């Protein structure tokens, strides 16, 4: 039985949203299950999908917390556009 874990940031995908919507989660579960069925021949009823929402202060990249790295990218982009 396959187990798929999907991690998403707890930011929401629309202004004012603080998390992924139930409809989006359902689509992720369906899509992951169909992918394993189509690629590996795994029955959808034996595929488990776990969705983990990660707070933005619990991840990062480029050696910085995620929000700090985004600020760095925004400042670099603003600097380029003002030249």
Buried (B, 14 or more C-beta within 10 A) or exposed (E): EBEBEBEBBBBBEEEEEEBBEEEBBEEBBEEBBEBBBEEEEBEEEEBEBEBEBEEEEEBBEEEEBBEEBBEEEEEEEEEEEEE
